[in-house]
Amino acid sequence: MKDWIAQLFEHRELTRMGHGQRVADLNLGLGWLYYGLARVLRPQTVVGIGSYRGFVPLVFGKALADNAESGRVYFIDPSLVDDFWKDPQAVQAYFAGFGVTNIRHFLMTTQEFVESEAYRSLGPVGIVFVDGYHSEEQARFDYEAFRGRLTPDGIALFHDSARVQTSRVYGPERVYEYTVRNFIDTLKKDSGLQVFDLPFFDGVTLVRRGGNGGGC
């Protein structure tokens, strides 16, 4: 695992974006949580929405590959920040360069994906990771798109959930506020859900169906 992390961190852009990675001791930061959840739950399908350079899809893909069960990561990103995800062959080669070949990328928004045949044929989902456009409204749409497909023990994770903050990721002319936190506050009012914040770095919140059968 250390060799794989060392290879990952040779790409310094994979040490950014608020997951608490640290190169000095090959520390995945919150990535250990993502990896561990996929190893414990052993899902057949993980859905990841949004990623700057693929840190989260890669960690999930590695975890699924390390499981005895075969699994696949559905990675949804329309490449609106830049053109990094726009060439399908380059994307597959990029992931394969890390020894991860179980990631299927969709150059779409979630709104476009839910209209696709891939969505219609999608089976049960074990983990959904929401890290796309960080507005309250988009976080809600992303969650609602997959909550009905989560397995009984499935988990939704929301990144950048610790606080409302200003983002310039789309450039100085497209500054906007991260308001995922507001949607998390709404979810906490649902007694059928278990909602657990990890307010470290940029924060991640875990949401799962509660014991009384409500929610997800």
N, C-alpha and C positions, 0 to 999 in steps of 0.2 A: 504493500500500500504506500509506503514512504517513497518508493521509486516512482510510482504513478503520480503522487502529489508533487514531487520534485519536477517531473516533466510538465505537469499542469502549470506550476508556478514559474516555469521558464517564460511563460506568456504573462507579462506583468498586468495586462488588462484583466486577467482572471483573478487578480488579487484585489480588485476594486469592488465598488457598488454596494458597500454596506453590509457584507456578510461576516466581517471580522476576521478575514484571512490574515495569516502572518507567515511571511516567507522564512524568517530566521529559524523557526522550529517546525516548519512544514505543517502548520496548523490550519485546518480547514475552517476554523471558527464555527459559525452556524452550519457550515457544510457537514460537520459531524452529525448534527441533528438530522439533516436531510438524508444522509447516508444511512444512519441508524434506523430511522423510521422505515425506509425502504427495505432494509434487511429484516426488520422485525415483522412488518406487515406482509412482506413478500407478495406485493401486488403484481397482477398480470399487466396492468396498465397504469401509468402515471401521466398526468397531463400537466405540462408546464406552460404558463402564459407569460411571455415576455422574458428576455434576458439580453443584457448588453453584449456579452461575448460568450455566453453559454455555460457559465459556471454551474448553475443549478441543473440544467439538463444533463451536463456531463457527470455531475456527482450522482444524480439519480440513475443515469444510464450505467455507470460503474457499479452501483449497488445492485441493480437488477441483474447485471451480467455475473456478479459474484454469487448471487443466489442460485440454488439448484434449479429453480423454476425459470423458465424463459419469461421474459417480460419486455415491454416496449414503452418508450417515452414518446408521447405526442407533444411536440414542441410547437407552440403557436406564436409567431412573431412576424408582423408585417414589415419589419425593417424600416421603421419611420425615423429612427435616430440617425442612421446613415445607411449605406448600401451593403453592409457586411453580410446580411442573410439573403441577398437577392439572387445569387448564382447557385442553383441547386447542386450542381456537381462540386463546386467549391465548398459548400456547406457540408456535404457528406464526407469529402476528403478531410476537412478540418476536424470533424468528430472522429473519423477513423484514425487520424494521426495520434490520437490519445488512446487508441485501442478500443474505442466505444463505437459500436456499429448498430446499436438498437434504438437510435433516436430518429424519429421521422419528423421532419420539419414541414410546417405549413406556413407559407408566406401569405398570411391572412390576419385580419383582426378576428377577435372572437365572434363579432357580429357576422362576419363572412363565413367563419368556420361552421357556425351552427346551421348554415344553409347548405352545407356541403354533404356529399355522399359519405365522406369519412366520419362526419358527426352522426349521420343517420345509422351507420353501421357500427358505431362505437359501442362496445360492451361495457360491463361494470368497470368502474374506475376506483382504484385504491387510494390514490393521492392526487389532489389538485393543488398546484402551486400558483398563486396569483401574484404576478409581478410585472404586469403590463402598464398601461396608462393608469396613473395612480390617483385618479379622482374617485370620490365616493360613488358616483354614478357608474363608472366603469367597473369598479370592484364589485358592485352589486350585480351588474350584468354578468361578469365572469363567474361569480359564485352561483347565480341562478341557472346559468347555462349547464352546470355540471352537478349541482347538488342532488338532482334526481337520479343521477347515474352512480353516485358514490355507493360503495359496498357498505354493509351494516357496520363494519369497523373502519370505514374509510375516514380520511382526514383531509380537510382543506387548510392550506397554509397561506397566510397573507404577509408578504414582505413589505417593508417600509411602513409598518403599522404603529411605530412607537409614538409618533408625534406628527402634527401638521407642520410641513416645511416647504420651503420654496425650492423648485428644481429648474435648472437651466439645461437639462440634458438634451432638449430639442433645439438649443441655441438661444442666444440672448434676445431674439425677437419673439420667442415662444415660451417665455417664462410662465410657469403655472404652479399651483399649490398642490402638494400631496395631501389628499384628504381621506385616504384609506382609513385613518384613525376614526373618522366620523362613522363610517360603515361598521367598523368593529363595535363601536359604542351601541349601535342599533342592534347588532347580533346579540350583545350581552343582555338585552331585554327579553330575548326569547328563552323561556324556561326549558324548552326542549333541547337546548344546545349546551355543550360544554365549551367555553371560550377561555383560552389560556394565553396570556401575553408573555413573551420573552422580550423585555425592553432593552436588549443589549444591541449595541451598534445601531443600525437603523431599525431594528426591531422585526420580530416575526410573531404572528399570532396563529395559534392552532385552534381549529374549530371542528368539533365532531358531534355526532348525535348523542344526546344524553340518554341516561338509563331508562327514562320514562317513554322513550320511543318517539319523541318529537324531533323537530329540526331537520337536519340534512336530508 
